[in-house]
Structure formats: C-alpha cells, structure tokens
Amino acid sequence: MRGNHRNKNPRSGQLLVDVVHVLICILIVILAVLAFLDPAGHTMVYPLIFFLAAVLNGIEAAGKLKRNNRGKKQLAAGISFSFVAVILLVLTVVSASSVWR
C-alpha cells in the first residue's frame, strides 16, 4: 500500500511555470532586438511581443488567483495581472489590425 500513495510536490508545478517564464522572456527579448534593428522590416513582431507579454501576465494572474487563500494581497495581485493581460491583448489586436491594413 505504501507504494500506491504518492505525494505531489507543489514545487514541481512552480518549476514548470518558471521555465515557461524564462522561455517567453528570452523570446520577447529576441523579438524586441529584431524590432529595434529593423522596425519597418519586422512589423509583424510587434503584435507577437504584445501577445507574449499578455500570456506571461495571464500565467502570473492565474497563479496568483489560484493561491488566493493567502489573503487579499494575492487577490489584488491576481486582479492586477489580469487587468494588465487584458490591456496587452487589446494592444495585440490594435497592433495586428494596423499591421495587416
């Protein structure tokens, strides 16, 4: 019976979130450098940068709202990250529509 019961380590999920954060941040930096070097040639990069930033904030908001049992500060942080993610999604749509015109 002892072998059937496994405790799930709560930090294993956090490791996955941290790896995703690092990968998205590296991708954002690479895209920002491309956009800075040739703004006219890489116009499709801008909506992608906004979208990746929205995903990053969305992941953080989900984590904060999931850990809401710690109090009002976690809830406020989760709502703030959600608000920023929605603003970045709106910027993604506006930027994409102006690029595709």
C-alpha positions in Angstrom: 0.0 0.0 0.0 2.9 2.4 0.7 3.9 2.4 -3.0 0.5 3.4 -4.2 0.3 6.7 -2.3 2.4 9.4 -3.9 2.5 13.0 -2.6 2.7 15.5 -5.3 5.4 18.1 -4.8 3.9 21.6 -5.0 7.2 23.0 -6.3 7.2 20.8 -9.4 4.4 22.9 -10.9 6.3 26.1 -10.0 9.4 24.8 -11.8 7.3 24.4 -15.0 5.9 27.9 -14.6 9.4 29.3 -14.1 10.8 27.5 -17.2 7.9 28.9 -19.2 8.5 32.4 -17.9 12.2 32.2 -18.8 11.5 30.9 -22.3 8.8 33.6 -23.0 11.1 36.3 -21.7 14.0 35.2 -23.8 11.7 35.1 -26.9 10.4 38.6 -26.1 13.9 40.0 -25.8 15.0 38.4 -29.1 11.9 39.8 -30.8 12.4 43.2 -29.3 16.0 43.3 -30.6 14.7 42.3 -34.1 12.1 45.1 -33.9 14.7 47.6 -32.8 17.2 46.8 -35.5 14.7 47.0 -38.4 11.3 48.4 -37.4 9.9 48.6 -40.9 11.1 45.1 -41.9 9.8 43.4 -38.8 6.3 44.9 -38.3 4.7 41.5 -37.5 6.9 41.3 -34.4 5.0 44.0 -32.5 1.7 42.1 -32.1 3.7 39.0 -31.2 5.6 40.8 -28.5 2.3 42.2 -27.0 0.7 38.7 -27.2 3.6 37.0 -25.4 3.6 39.7 -22.7 -0.2 39.1 -22.3 0.4 35.4 -22.0 3.1 36.0 -19.4 0.8 38.2 -17.3 -2.0 35.8 -17.8 0.1 32.9 -16.4 1.1 35.0 -13.4 -2.5 36.1 -12.8 -3.7 32.5 -12.9 -1.0 31.6 -10.3 -1.9 34.5 -8.0 -5.6 33.8 -8.2 -5.1 30.1 -7.6 -3.1 30.9 -4.4 -5.8 33.3 -3.3 -6.1 31.5 0.1 -3.2 33.6 1.4 -5.2 36.8 1.6 -6.3 40.0 0.0 -2.8 40.8 -1.4 -2.8 37.7 -3.6 -6.3 38.5 -4.8 -5.3 42.1 -5.6 -2.2 41.0 -7.4 -4.1 38.5 -9.4 -6.7 41.0 -10.5 -3.9 43.5 -11.4 -2.1 40.9 -13.5 -5.4 40.0 -15.2 -6.1 43.7 -16.0 -2.6 44.2 -17.5 -3.1 41.0 -19.5 -6.4 42.3 -20.9 -4.8 45.6 -21.8 -1.9 43.8 -23.6 -4.4 41.7 -25.5 -6.2 44.8 -26.7 -2.8 46.2 -27.8 -2.2 43.0 -29.6 -5.4 43.3 -31.6 -4.9 47.0 -32.3 -1.3 46.4 -33.4 -2.2 43.4 -35.5 -5.0 45.3 -37.2 -2.8 48.3 -38.0 0.0 46.0 -39.4 -2.4 44.0 -41.6 -4.0 47.0 -43.2 
